[in-house]
């Protein structure tokens, strides 16, 4: 949560995401201004037109919408013109990228040492052989049959488990470049995860030292090398204008005073952040 307090012409932010925001402001030196959206809406569906949050991305005025904002049954056509990048207590809707991006389906395998794979195969075969011998002594079945059966079952279970890692990597491995400073950001002692147990952020902060998890989360960026973090309940909008790229990125906020999304860019040190009070 970030509580925004308007003091003179500046804004002060408090809370866990406030610490994150302050850290990012220092890190990449961005500026921000409070503004009101022109239509004062956030996605009203009327006569086939979209306004506010969804309207900006539908009309290509914005690159992305962050945060699980409400979508009624009439608005479900949003998925027809947007691309969902990640959902699990965090959601991203972004316009389809016009730039080609690199995807390596075997990239997740490259982060493990060859000894790891040898250990996996050896342990799987060893357990299978022990079980096969034990079963053969009592059930009098063919050892080879038992080995193949147990080995197949264990490999299926193994790939079901690692499939989550593969899926997460394929989803997040869509950026042309990777933000290298994510670990430095997370290691900031002032940033404390205030999330529900079992959520993606809780899971990440508990596993951030794992090499695979670190690589996956370091690629939590969109096609234009933008990094994001999102939470719940959205009723406003925040905008970041990238002066160099001459484009606008749309970010969700909660009630105009509680910022639910932190967005950062490694490549452009000068951005203007506009937070809607809606």
N, C-alpha and C positions, 0 to 999 in steps of 0.2 A: 504494500500500500504506500502511496505517496500523497501526502497532504500538501497542497499548494497554497501558500500564503502570499498574497499580493502586498509587497512592501515597496512603497515609492514606485519606481518603474521596473523593479526587479521581482523575481519570484524565488521564494525559499521552499525547499522540499524536505519533508521529514519522513521517517519510516524506513523500512528495509529497502524499498525500491527508490526512496529518496536518496539513500546512501549510494545506491547503484547509479542513479542519475547524476549526482554530484561527481562521482568518480569518472563517469563518461564525459561530463562537461569538461573536466580537467584534462582527461586523456586526449580527447579529439578537438577540444576548443570550439564547441558549437555555441550559437546564441539562440534564444527563443523569445517569442512574443505571444501574449494572450490575444486571441481574436475570436470573433463570432462567425460561424458559417453563414454564407450569404442566404441560403434557403432555410436555415434554422431547422433542418430536418435530418433524418438519419436513415433514409431508405424507404420512403413511402411509395407503395406500388399503386399507380393511378394511370389508367388508360395506356398501359404498356410502357410507361416511363418510370425511370428510377431517379430518386433524388437523394440528397445527402450522402451518407457513407457509401451506399451501394451505387448511387448514381454516378459518383465520381469515378469509380473503377469501371462501371459499365460504359461510361462515355470516354474512357481512356484519359481522364483527367488526373487519375491517381494510379500508382503502381501496385499498391497492396492495401488490404484491410487486415488489421491484426486484432485478435480477441474474438471470443465466441459471442458475437452480438446476436440478438434474437432474429430468427427468420420464420415468418409465418408460412402457412401452407401455400399462400399465393406467391410467396417470394422464393419458393424452392427452385425456380428456374435460374437462380443465381449460379447454380453449379454448372449451368450450360455455357456460361461465358467466363467463368473463373477457374482457377486451378488451386485445388486444396493441397497444401504442402505438408502439413503436420497437424494432427488432432489427438489430444489426450490431455484434457484440462488446459489445453492451449490450442489455438486455431489460427491459421493464416489463410486468407483469401487474397490471391494476387492475380493480376492480369497475366495471361500467358506470355512468357518471355519471347522477345523477337530475336534474341541472340542465341546461337548454338551453345550448348554446354556439354561438358565432358562427363561421361558416366562409365565407370568401370565396375562391371558386375562382380569381378573377382578381387576388387580392391580391399574388401574386408579381410580376405585371407592373407594379404601381404603384411598385416600388422602383427601376426603371430610368428614366433621363431619356429624353425623347422623341428627343433627338439620338442616343441609343444605338440605338433602333429604326430611325431613318433610316439610320444607318451600317450596320446589319445588312442592311437591304433593299438599300441602294446597293451595298455590297460584294458581296452575293450576285448581284445583277443584273450587276454589272460583270464578275465572274469568269465568270458564265454566258455573257455576250456574247463575251468574249475567247475562251473555249473554243469557242463556237458558230462564230465567224468562222474560227478556226484549223481546226476540223474541216470546215467547209464548203469551205475551200480545197483540202483533200485528199480528202475523201469525197464532195463535191458533194451534200450533204444540204441540205434546207430549213433556213434559219437559224432561223425561228420554231420549228420542231420541235425543233431542238437546244437552243435557249434554254429552252423549256418543259421539256424532258427534264432538262437539267442543273440548272435551277432547282428542279425538283421533287425531284431526288435530294438536292440540298444542303439544301433545307428539311426533308426527312425526317430527314437526319442531324442537322440543328440541333435539331429538336424531340425526337429521341431523346436527345440530350445534355442538353437543358434539362429533360427529363422527370424526371430525378433531382432537380433542384431543386424542380420542381413537387410531386413526390411527398413530398419531405422537408418542404416548407412545409405541405402539406395535413395531414400527420401531426402536425406540431408546432403548427399553428395551431388548437388546440382549447381554448385557455384563454380565459376571459372577460377576464382582464387579462394584461399582459405584464410580466415581471420586467425592469426597466430597468437593473439594476445588474450584469448578467452581464459586460459588458465591464470594469467596474471590478474584478470578481473575477478575471477572467482576466489582467488587466494586473498583478496582484500579482506582484512579482519572486520571491517565495518559492514560488510555485506553478509547478512545472516538470512538463510532461507526461512521464510515464514509461510510455509505451505502445508497442506494436509498430508498426513502420513500416507504413503502409497502413491502419491502423485508423481508426475514426471520430474518436477524440480526436487522433491524430497529424495527421489531415487538417484538423481544426478549428483546431488551434494553428498550423498552417502557412497557414491561410487566414482567420484571424479578423479580418483587416483588410478583407476583401472585404465590401462593403455588403450583398450578398445573403446571404452566409454568416452575417454578424453578425446579420441580422434573423431568419434561420432558427433559429440557436442561441439567440437571445434569447427565442424562443418554445418552447424545450425545456421545457415545463411541462405539468402535467396539468390536468384540468378545474377543480381547486380552487386553481389558482395555486401549485402545488408544483413546484419545480425539482429535477432529479435527475441524478446521474452514477453509472454502474454499471460494474463490470468483471467478472472471471471467478470461478468456483469459490465456491460458496456451501454452507454446511452449518449455518448458524445463522440467527438472526433479530434484527433491531433494531426497536424500536418508538418512534414519536414520538407522544405524546399532545398533541393540540391542545386546550388547556383551554377556549379560547373557543368552538370549534366542537363540543366534546364528542365527538370521534371519534378513532380510532386509525389511524395509518399504519404499515404493516409494511415494514421494510427488511431486506434480506439482509446477512449478514456472513459472513466466512470463518473457520471454526474458532473463532469466538468471540473471537479476539484480533486478527484482521486485518480491518479494516473495509473492505468493498468498495464501499459505496454512501454517497454524501454527499447529503443531502436538505435543502433549505432552503425557507423560506417567507417571502415578503416582507411579508405582511399581518399576521402575528401575531408580535410580538416575544418572546413568552414561551411556550416549548415545553419539554416534558420528553422527553429522549431516553433510551430504554431499550435497552441492547444485550445480547442474549442470548449466554451462553457455551455453551449447549447441550451 
